[in-house]
């Protein structure tokens, strides 16, 4: 979190901005780290990112307000009309309400055991033959659906606008969905045919305990290729688990290595970069964007490897 916060400051304000905003960097990175850990550990992993972002933003705004009070800078501010302020507040509330509904639903459904019991036993899709079950009402997808319905009402979208949103969403989701399905299928075939166990046995014999260095690299390759953390985990998580068993190491450590490294490298994935370039109307500059983001991702990967080695040493 600290590294990425520093990089955001450098990109937006240059290297000199680090000195000017070092306290803000500490506030944001510390709040992001602690909130992400606390929410993941005690509430729900689905809410970790959104609540960590909200908390860090709130802390940063509070710090700025206190700084203004201390230095008495209110007199230097440019006057803004009340009508403009009211319009900005309304626009902000309209934008934030769907996120509040999403967050509140997931928080309540995961935090209250009685409600969780109901949601996990009503409208559950079960396919015993394929060892599959989906708790529709408990799934974050249902919370996203509710937020989307509320958004349609808030902005009073017309039917053609709703149709356009659905089409654009499918276009954006399709590549990642197909990649995830393909990697899940490939992982299942490798597992059932014995390929995963065979490869893990030979790699364990070749690398031994040094595989802990290769573990995050494997996750990173999956994230970079697929552009999806889910797809990378689907492809390599069973292999990582098998390696942990072969080397008599912690499965949790290898799972962490796989998940964090894959998540980190998805932002440098060509498919993600192409999507960003399309949204920001920068199509044709994908190569330049990848060259800009790849060194940041690789540096973060080095940090991950160092921390994984430290965790492995102490455990």
Buried (B, 14 or more C-beta within 10 A) or exposed (E): BBEBBBBBBBEEEEEEBBEEBEEBBEBBBBBBBBBBEBBBEEBBEBBBBBBBBBBBEEBBEEBEEEEEEEEEEEEEEEEEEEEEEEEEEEEEEEEEBBBBBBBBBBBEBBEEEEBBEEBBEEEEEEEEEEEEEEBEBBBBEBBBEBBBEBBBEEEEBEEEEEEEBEEEEEEEEEBBBEBBEBBBEBBEEBBEEEBBBEBBBEBBEEBEEEBBBBBBBBBBBBBBBBBBBBBBBBBBBBBBBBBBEBBEBBBEBBBBBBBBBBBBBBBBBBBBBBBBBEEEEEEEEBEEBBEEBBEBBEEBBEEBBEBBEEBBEEE
